[in-house]
Amino acid sequence: MFRSTLFESPPRYNRSKWALGCFMQRLRVASLLFLPVLLPAILVSGQSSNPVPSQDHPSAPVSSSPSPQSQTPAPPIPANAPHMSKQTRLEIIRDFETQIVYARAFFPMGAKGVKLKDGVATPNGPELQQALALWGPAVKPGDPAHISYVQIKDDHIHFDINGGPVHRKKWYEHIQISGANAQVPLSPNESQPNPHGTYLDVYFDKYVPEMTARQLRDLLLPVLDFKARNKEEAYLDTVPPKVKAAIQAHHVLVGMNTEMVLHAKGKAPKKVREKDGDTEYEEWIYGDPPQDVDFVRIVSDEVVRVETMKVGGQKIVRTEKEVILEKSDKDTEAKQEDRPANAPSLRRPGEDSENAPKPADGVSPAPIAAPRDAPQPSGNPGPGDMVAGRK
């Protein structure tokens, strides 16, 4: 009779080994079945059992917020500091070149850059307003600025901002072909002005002293912000505290300029141009019913009136100035304009306008009229004829 050997019990001397093999096989099958269920619980328990890394532990993660050391200002540069070494020059150029920062001041375009010395930036006041009116701003407060080139000279450090005032030549534009009588450049195009670039010069008393990168960043803080993390944060550091609080609360104050309104409320969904007598103004409208609606009236880049229509029908109008900003006096700016050296004048050489003779009553005399009874010539007199009434 045929008997299958699959379930046949092994010999007595191999029975224990056969039982151990069957147990291990069943254990493998059970582990494959229950592993997807038990694995998540094992991982969670393993993570919870690990201790939280402390700040003193060397493997603790670095916090994303700036450290207190980066917030504290660097020590000032000693007055007897030596000349900047060659190694420091290379480190400064490598650290600052091609870096993106945020501006804290206006930079006029073109050859009218900004000069910084002892924490004071020039041009400023009416001179800066005149340069901005003529050339326009290359960078405004809060805008990102790209340091494209750094050059350390004898008594100042030069920074090109957004490409600088002049497009720099490429390496292949310096190649020249030598001929029999002359040298012809491979690229005949000359350096063209950069309409979007400007520069910054940081001046020192006698020479550029030895300093660290942190010390140089602190020197540039009046015009460039290296600590701001976004454009909004950089702009808020340039406005008065009252305006900063209003912008953060998305509130418009009477006396703000259009840039502040844009940071506080954003772009207006609706704009209306009207005329009140001889005064032209723009009305920026924020919101739609049934929500609150704000009507911001702007005259010559200044908020002069804010009207708020509440949901319940209440109307709130504010016209008194809530913030006063510094403005350039156009009359003073016109008086400070340089007079051309060859401008025509009726004064004698060396005569001052204040010392010029004036009438006693301050009114110029009227021109003398010809007498009524003076005989008039009958025709056009010739060169040799004598006109009647003249001696």
Contacts in CASP RR format, 6 or more apart in sequence:
PFRMAT RR
TARGET T0000
AUTHOR 0000-0000-0000
METHOD contacts of the structure
MODEL  1
MFRSTLFESPPRYNRSKWALGCFMQRLRVASLLFLPVLLPAILVSGQSSN
PVPSQDHPSAPVSSSPSPQSQTPAPPIPANAPHMSKQTRLEIIRDFETQI
VYARAFFPMGAKGVKLKDGVATPNGPELQQALALWGPAVKPGDPAHISYV
QIKDDHIHFDINGGPVHRKKWYEHIQISGANAQVPLSPNESQPNPHGTYL
DVYFDKYVPEMTARQLRDLLLPVLDFKARNKEEAYLDTVPPKVKAAIQAH
HVLVGMNTEMVLHAKGKAPKKVREKDGDTEYEEWIYGDPPQDVDFVRIVS
DEVVRVETMKVGGQKIVRTEKEVILEKSDKDTEAKQEDRPANAPSLRRPG
EDSENAPKPADGVSPAPIAAPRDAPQPSGNPGPGDMVAGRK
9 15 0 8 1.000
10 17 0 8 1.000
10 18 0 8 1.000
53 59 0 8 1.000
53 60 0 8 1.000
53 61 0 8 1.000
54 60 0 8 1.000
66 227 0 8 1.000
70 227 0 8 1.000
71 227 0 8 1.000
73 218 0 8 1.000
74 212 0 8 1.000
74 214 0 8 1.000
74 215 0 8 1.000
74 217 0 8 1.000
74 218 0 8 1.000
75 215 0 8 1.000
76 215 0 8 1.000
77 209 0 8 1.000
77 210 0 8 1.000
77 211 0 8 1.000
77 215 0 8 1.000
78 209 0 8 1.000
81 209 0 8 1.000
81 210 0 8 1.000
81 211 0 8 1.000
82 209 0 8 1.000
82 210 0 8 1.000
83 207 0 8 1.000
83 208 0 8 1.000
83 209 0 8 1.000
83 210 0 8 1.000
84 92 0 8 1.000
84 152 0 8 1.000
84 207 0 8 1.000
84 208 0 8 1.000
84 209 0 8 1.000
84 210 0 8 1.000
84 211 0 8 1.000
85 210 0 8 1.000
88 210 0 8 1.000
88 211 0 8 1.000
89 152 0 8 1.000
91 213 0 8 1.000
92 150 0 8 1.000
92 152 0 8 1.000
92 157 0 8 1.000
92 213 0 8 1.000
92 216 0 8 1.000
93 150 0 8 1.000
93 152 0 8 1.000
95 213 0 8 1.000
96 147 0 8 1.000
96 150 0 8 1.000
96 159 0 8 1.000
96 213 0 8 1.000
96 216 0 8 1.000
97 147 0 8 1.000
97 148 0 8 1.000
97 149 0 8 1.000
97 150 0 8 1.000
98 146 0 8 1.000
98 147 0 8 1.000
98 148 0 8 1.000
99 146 0 8 1.000
99 147 0 8 1.000
99 226 0 8 1.000
100 144 0 8 1.000
100 145 0 8 1.000
100 146 0 8 1.000
100 147 0 8 1.000
101 144 0 8 1.000
101 145 0 8 1.000
101 147 0 8 1.000
101 224 0 8 1.000
101 225 0 8 1.000
101 226 0 8 1.000
101 228 0 8 1.000
102 142 0 8 1.000
102 143 0 8 1.000
102 144 0 8 1.000
102 145 0 8 1.000
102 224 0 8 1.000
102 225 0 8 1.000
102 228 0 8 1.000
102 231 0 8 1.000
102 233 0 8 1.000
102 234 0 8 1.000
102 235 0 8 1.000
103 139 0 8 1.000
103 140 0 8 1.000
103 141 0 8 1.000
103 142 0 8 1.000
103 143 0 8 1.000
103 144 0 8 1.000
103 145 0 8 1.000
103 223 0 8 1.000
103 224 0 8 1.000
103 225 0 8 1.000
103 234 0 8 1.000
104 141 0 8 1.000
104 142 0 8 1.000
104 221 0 8 1.000
104 222 0 8 1.000
104 223 0 8 1.000
104 224 0 8 1.000
104 225 0 8 1.000
104 234 0 8 1.000
104 237 0 8 1.000
104 238 0 8 1.000
105 114 0 8 1.000
105 121 0 8 1.000
105 141 0 8 1.000
105 222 0 8 1.000
105 223 0 8 1.000
105 238 0 8 1.000
106 128 0 8 1.000
106 132 0 8 1.000
106 137 0 8 1.000
106 139 0 8 1.000
106 140 0 8 1.000
106 141 0 8 1.000
107 113 0 8 1.000
107 114 0 8 1.000
107 137 0 8 1.000
107 138 0 8 1.000
107 139 0 8 1.000
107 145 0 8 1.000
107 161 0 8 1.000
107 198 0 8 1.000
107 200 0 8 1.000
107 223 0 8 1.000
108 114 0 8 1.000
108 123 0 8 1.000
108 128 0 8 1.000
108 131 0 8 1.000
108 132 0 8 1.000
108 134 0 8 1.000
108 135 0 8 1.000
108 136 0 8 1.000
108 137 0 8 1.000
108 138 0 8 1.000
108 198 0 8 1.000
109 135 0 8 1.000
109 136 0 8 1.000
109 137 0 8 1.000
109 138 0 8 1.000
109 165 0 8 1.000
109 195 0 8 1.000
109 196 0 8 1.000
109 197 0 8 1.000
109 198 0 8 1.000
110 135 0 8 1.000
110 138 0 8 1.000
110 164 0 8 1.000
110 165 0 8 1.000
110 193 0 8 1.000
110 194 0 8 1.000
110 195 0 8 1.000
110 197 0 8 1.000
110 198 0 8 1.000
111 165 0 8 1.000
112 123 0 8 1.000
112 131 0 8 1.000
112 135 0 8 1.000
112 198 0 8 1.000
113 165 0 8 1.000
113 198 0 8 1.000
113 199 0 8 1.000
113 200 0 8 1.000
113 201 0 8 1.000
114 121 0 8 1.000
114 122 0 8 1.000
114 123 0 8 1.000
114 198 0 8 1.000
114 199 0 8 1.000
114 200 0 8 1.000
114 201 0 8 1.000
114 223 0 8 1.000
115 121 0 8 1.000
115 122 0 8 1.000
115 200 0 8 1.000
115 201 0 8 1.000
115 203 0 8 1.000
116 122 0 8 1.000
116 200 0 8 1.000
116 201 0 8 1.000
116 202 0 8 1.000
116 203 0 8 1.000
116 219 0 8 1.000
116 220 0 8 1.000
116 222 0 8 1.000
116 223 0 8 1.000
117 202 0 8 1.000
117 203 0 8 1.000
117 204 0 8 1.000
119 219 0 8 1.000
119 222 0 8 1.000
120 222 0 8 1.000
121 222 0 8 1.000
121 223 0 8 1.000
123 131 0 8 1.000
125 328 0 8 1.000
126 328 0 8 1.000
126 329 0 8 1.000
126 332 0 8 1.000
126 333 0 8 1.000
126 336 0 8 1.000
127 336 0 8 1.000
129 328 0 8 1.000
129 333 0 8 1.000
130 333 0 8 1.000
130 337 0 8 1.000
138 161 0 8 1.000
138 162 0 8 1.000
138 196 0 8 1.000
138 197 0 8 1.000
138 198 0 8 1.000
139 145 0 8 1.000
139 161 0 8 1.000
139 162 0 8 1.000
139 198 0 8 1.000
140 259 0 8 1.000
141 234 0 8 1.000
141 235 0 8 1.000
141 238 0 8 1.000
142 225 0 8 1.000
142 228 0 8 1.000
142 231 0 8 1.000
142 234 0 8 1.000
142 235 0 8 1.000
142 238 0 8 1.000
143 231 0 8 1.000
144 231 0 8 1.000
145 161 0 8 1.000
145 162 0 8 1.000
145 224 0 8 1.000
146 161 0 8 1.000
146 162 0 8 1.000
146 163 0 8 1.000
147 159 0 8 1.000
147 160 0 8 1.000
147 161 0 8 1.000
148 160 0 8 1.000
148 161 0 8 1.000
148 162 0 8 1.000
148 163 0 8 1.000
148 164 0 8 1.000
149 158 0 8 1.000
149 159 0 8 1.000
149 160 0 8 1.000
149 163 0 8 1.000
149 164 0 8 1.000
149 168 0 8 1.000
150 157 0 8 1.000
150 158 0 8 1.000
150 159 0 8 1.000
150 160 0 8 1.000
151 157 0 8 1.000
151 158 0 8 1.000
152 158 0 8 1.000
152 208 0 8 1.000
153 208 0 8 1.000
154 207 0 8 1.000
154 208 0 8 1.000
155 203 0 8 1.000
155 204 0 8 1.000
155 205 0 8 1.000
155 206 0 8 1.000
155 207 0 8 1.000
155 208 0 8 1.000
156 201 0 8 1.000
156 202 0 8 1.000
156 203 0 8 1.000
156 204 0 8 1.000
156 208 0 8 1.000
157 201 0 8 1.000
157 202 0 8 1.000
157 208 0 8 1.000
157 216 0 8 1.000
158 199 0 8 1.000
158 200 0 8 1.000
158 201 0 8 1.000
159 199 0 8 1.000
159 200 0 8 1.000
159 201 0 8 1.000
159 202 0 8 1.000
160 197 0 8 1.000
160 199 0 8 1.000
161 197 0 8 1.000
161 198 0 8 1.000
161 199 0 8 1.000
161 200 0 8 1.000
162 194 0 8 1.000
162 196 0 8 1.000
162 197 0 8 1.000
162 198 0 8 1.000
163 194 0 8 1.000
163 196 0 8 1.000
163 197 0 8 1.000
164 194 0 8 1.000
164 197 0 8 1.000
164 198 0 8 1.000
164 199 0 8 1.000
165 193 0 8 1.000
165 194 0 8 1.000
165 197 0 8 1.000
165 198 0 8 1.000
165 199 0 8 1.000
166 191 0 8 1.000
166 192 0 8 1.000
166 193 0 8 1.000
166 194 0 8 1.000
167 191 0 8 1.000
167 192 0 8 1.000
167 193 0 8 1.000
167 194 0 8 1.000
168 191 0 8 1.000
169 187 0 8 1.000
169 191 0 8 1.000
170 187 0 8 1.000
172 186 0 8 1.000
172 187 0 8 1.000
173 185 0 8 1.000
173 186 0 8 1.000
173 187 0 8 1.000
173 189 0 8 1.000
174 185 0 8 1.000
175 185 0 8 1.000
175 186 0 8 1.000
175 187 0 8 1.000
176 183 0 8 1.000
176 184 0 8 1.000
176 185 0 8 1.000
176 186 0 8 1.000
177 183 0 8 1.000
177 184 0 8 1.000
177 185 0 8 1.000
177 186 0 8 1.000
200 220 0 8 1.000
200 223 0 8 1.000
200 224 0 8 1.000
202 216 0 8 1.000
202 219 0 8 1.000
202 220 0 8 1.000
217 226 0 8 1.000
220 226 0 8 1.000
225 234 0 8 1.000
225 237 0 8 1.000
228 234 0 8 1.000
228 237 0 8 1.000
232 263 0 8 1.000
235 263 0 8 1.000
236 244 0 8 1.000
236 247 0 8 1.000
236 248 0 8 1.000
236 263 0 8 1.000
239 247 0 8 1.000
239 260 0 8 1.000
240 323 0 8 1.000
240 325 0 8 1.000
242 253 0 8 1.000
242 322 0 8 1.000
242 323 0 8 1.000
243 253 0 8 1.000
243 256 0 8 1.000
243 260 0 8 1.000
243 323 0 8 1.000
246 252 0 8 1.000
246 253 0 8 1.000
246 256 0 8 1.000
246 264 0 8 1.000
246 323 0 8 1.000
247 260 0 8 1.000
247 263 0 8 1.000
247 264 0 8 1.000
250 264 0 8 1.000
250 265 0 8 1.000
251 264 0 8 1.000
252 261 0 8 1.000
252 264 0 8 1.000
252 265 0 8 1.000
252 294 0 8 1.000
252 296 0 8 1.000
252 303 0 8 1.000
252 306 0 8 1.000
253 303 0 8 1.000
253 306 0 8 1.000
253 322 0 8 1.000
253 323 0 8 1.000
254 303 0 8 1.000
254 304 0 8 1.000
254 305 0 8 1.000
254 306 0 8 1.000
254 318 0 8 1.000
254 319 0 8 1.000
254 320 0 8 1.000
254 321 0 8 1.000
254 322 0 8 1.000
254 323 0 8 1.000
255 302 0 8 1.000
255 303 0 8 1.000
255 304 0 8 1.000
255 321 0 8 1.000
255 322 0 8 1.000
255 323 0 8 1.000
255 324 0 8 1.000
255 325 0 8 1.000
256 264 0 8 1.000
256 302 0 8 1.000
256 303 0 8 1.000
256 323 0 8 1.000
256 325 0 8 1.000
257 301 0 8 1.000
257 302 0 8 1.000
257 303 0 8 1.000
257 325 0 8 1.000
258 298 0 8 1.000
258 301 0 8 1.000
261 284 0 8 1.000
261 296 0 8 1.000
261 298 0 8 1.000
261 303 0 8 1.000
265 284 0 8 1.000
265 286 0 8 1.000
265 294 0 8 1.000
265 296 0 8 1.000
268 284 0 8 1.000
268 285 0 8 1.000
268 286 0 8 1.000
268 296 0 8 1.000
269 285 0 8 1.000
269 286 0 8 1.000
269 287 0 8 1.000
269 288 0 8 1.000
270 284 0 8 1.000
270 285 0 8 1.000
271 282 0 8 1.000
271 283 0 8 1.000
271 284 0 8 1.000
271 285 0 8 1.000
272 282 0 8 1.000
272 283 0 8 1.000
272 285 0 8 1.000
273 280 0 8 1.000
273 281 0 8 1.000
273 282 0 8 1.000
273 283 0 8 1.000
274 280 0 8 1.000
274 281 0 8 1.000
274 282 0 8 1.000
274 283 0 8 1.000
275 281 0 8 1.000
279 299 0 8 1.000
280 299 0 8 1.000
281 297 0 8 1.000
281 298 0 8 1.000
281 299 0 8 1.000
281 304 0 8 1.000
282 297 0 8 1.000
282 298 0 8 1.000
282 299 0 8 1.000
283 295 0 8 1.000
283 296 0 8 1.000
283 297 0 8 1.000
283 298 0 8 1.000
284 295 0 8 1.000
284 296 0 8 1.000
284 298 0 8 1.000
285 293 0 8 1.000
285 294 0 8 1.000
285 295 0 8 1.000
285 296 0 8 1.000
286 293 0 8 1.000
286 294 0 8 1.000
286 296 0 8 1.000
287 293 0 8 1.000
287 294 0 8 1.000
289 309 0 8 1.000
289 311 0 8 1.000
290 311 0 8 1.000
291 311 0 8 1.000
292 308 0 8 1.000
292 309 0 8 1.000
292 310 0 8 1.000
292 311 0 8 1.000
293 308 0 8 1.000
293 309 0 8 1.000
294 306 0 8 1.000
294 307 0 8 1.000
294 308 0 8 1.000
295 305 0 8 1.000
295 306 0 8 1.000
295 307 0 8 1.000
295 308 0 8 1.000
295 309 0 8 1.000
296 303 0 8 1.000
296 305 0 8 1.000
296 306 0 8 1.000
297 303 0 8 1.000
297 304 0 8 1.000
297 305 0 8 1.000
297 306 0 8 1.000
297 307 0 8 1.000
298 304 0 8 1.000
304 319 0 8 1.000
305 317 0 8 1.000
305 318 0 8 1.000
305 319 0 8 1.000
306 317 0 8 1.000
306 318 0 8 1.000
307 315 0 8 1.000
307 316 0 8 1.000
307 317 0 8 1.000
307 318 0 8 1.000
308 315 0 8 1.000
308 316 0 8 1.000
308 317 0 8 1.000
309 315 0 8 1.000
310 316 0 8 1.000
347 353 0 8 1.000
347 356 0 8 1.000
359 365 0 8 1.000
374 388 0 8 1.000
374 389 0 8 1.000
375 388 0 8 1.000
375 389 0 8 1.000
376 388 0 8 1.000
377 385 0 8 1.000
377 387 0 8 1.000
377 388 0 8 1.000
381 387 0 8 1.000
END
